[in-house]
Amino acid sequence: MPVYLLTERLVFPPISRAEPEGILAAGGDLSVERLLLAYRSGIFPWYSEGEPILWWSPDPRCVLFPDRLKISDSMKRVLKSGRFRVTFDRAFRRVMGQCKTVRRKGQAGTWITGDMLEAYSRLHDAGYAHSVETWLDGDLVGGLYGVSLGRAFFGESMFTRGPNASKAAFVELVRRLKSLDFTLVDCQVRTEHLVSLGAEEISRARFLDLVGEALEKDTLQGSWRHWQPGDHVAGQRRERS
């Protein structure tokens, strides 16, 4: 089945046209409007520098249900110790930059291009993309970023510069999302690291159903900067997704 070539029209082909490995379409742009449409449709961009923009919708899909988060006893001790300080939306571009440059085991390069960094920064400015930061003695040592729509969080990437730093960010994020009745964290593709935290694979059809249900709820649009782990949310601006 040929890969669908996007034009300037703000539209994606039916998910059923995706290749077996998940590629659905190529081309188009990284405008805020197209990215939001993609996530609402169960699609995300993933490509390397020098390639056309590639749009994916894999089957199965790796997700984490917030109430199934697994926290090891050792990780519980790390969090309880107060060694790390975790914040939200304090350093979005820095987190993306670290996700772009920090090398991961078995990974030769990065898929976070300069255009991707600018595109998601625009999503962040619009109140849809968010970061979680882990600090140690004032230094940024871990974090993650993703997109929030309705009561679904679409995780994009994470980085760590030390043991447990990215896990701390992920755990605190999921705890907060659970307290706000988020039903789904999209992890996109299975990794052993994510599975150890409770992620699992589900069919694309079920994933799309769950996204549809999550999108029936309001989007917590705007900065999450004032959030602190364990605090109650107050005064958060809500917009329809």
HUHU-V414373 format. One record per helix or strand. SS is the DSSP state (2 for helix, 1 for strand). FROM is the first residue (numbers start at 1). TO is the last residue. If there is no record, write none. Layout:
ss | from | to
SS | FROM | TO
SS | FROM | TO
This chain:
ss | from | to
1 | 4 | 6
2 | 15 | 17
1 | 23 | 27
2 | 32 | 40
1 | 44 | 45
1 | 54 | 56
1 | 61 | 64
2 | 66 | 68
2 | 73 | 81
1 | 85 | 88
2 | 92 | 101
2 | 114 | 125
1 | 129 | 136
1 | 139 | 149
1 | 152 | 160
2 | 165 | 179
1 | 184 | 188
2 | 192 | 196
1 | 200 | 202
2 | 204 | 214
1 | 219 | 219
1 | 228 | 228
1 | 239 | 239
